[in-house]
Amino acid sequence: MKKLFAEFFGTYWLVFGGCGSAIFAAGIPNLGIGFMGVALAFGLTVLTMAYAVGHISGGHFNPAVSFGLCAGGRFPIKDLLPYIIAQCIGAIAAAGTLYAIASGKTGFIIDNAKAGAFASNGFDAFSPEGYSMESAFIAEFVLTLFFLLVILGATDKFANGKFAGIAIGLALTLIHLISIPITNTSVNPARSLSQALFVGGEPLSQVWLFWFAPILGAIAAGIIYKNILQNNSES
């Protein structure tokens, strides 16, 4: 249970900090942090929670990461579903908290016809810069694949594990710097689901891509690392 609580709190912090920065701080005229600040916020959430609770649960905070580690032989398949449930509950709880805070501002409303509403992900008209479904799929697949390669490499027993959290956090920052204009960046099915549930409409109907592409990319990374990159002496 401690592991599941760690995943709950880690995913909660990721969504609250990352999506919260996009909702509250990104667009303030002259003082807003912009998408570069949002990218850094997502990276910082993972970095801080990796050191806070990573030693308890492994610090996944993301269903795609759990799938990728499972495919790479680093995580038992029997724990996959409980982890995903804990992650999704944490993400939804964080989105609910963000909604409660945002609702305290006069005139607050979620416009589910607007790209990126409530930090949601999307493609076509719901992509921040109008990228197609195919572009969104490729971006989410490739970026999640490389995110998992970083995670698998940084946490390898031959790597310097003390710096793993830094490498992983910076990787997630870089991923957001690349893909916020494309999909508003997912690489995390729980993060996508939580925001889409509160937005509804087309963003919710598109959330399938932000489960399918990241999970496929993560599984591919796990297979690649285990069979091509991993030191043979580990086998």
Number of C-alpha atoms within 10 A of each C-alpha: 9 10 17 19 17 26 32 24 20 29 32 27 23 26 30 26 21 23 26 25 23 26 21 15 17 18 14 11 9 7 9 15 19 16 19 15 19 25 26 20 26 27 26 23 22 30 24 17 23 23 17 13 19 20 12 15 18 18 23 25 33 25 27 29 30 28 29 31 28 20 21 23 14 17 16 12 14 9 12 15 13 15 23 24 16 25 30 25 19 29 31 25 19 26 26 17 15 20 19 11 12 18 13 9 9 7 8 10 13 15 13 19 14 17 23 27 23 24 24 31 29 33 26 18 17 25 24 21 15 17 17 16 19 11 15 25 20 14 23 28 25 19 26 29 27 18 27 28 24 21 23 25 20 20 20 16 11 11 12 11 14 11 13 21 23 19 20 25 25 20 21 28 22 18 24 27 18 17 19 20 16 25 31 26 29 29 31 23 25 29 33 30 25 24 28 27 17 19 22 16 13 17 28 20 12 20 23 13 22 26 21 15 25 32 26 19 27 32 24 23 29 27 18 16 22 20 13 10 13 16 13 9 5 9 7
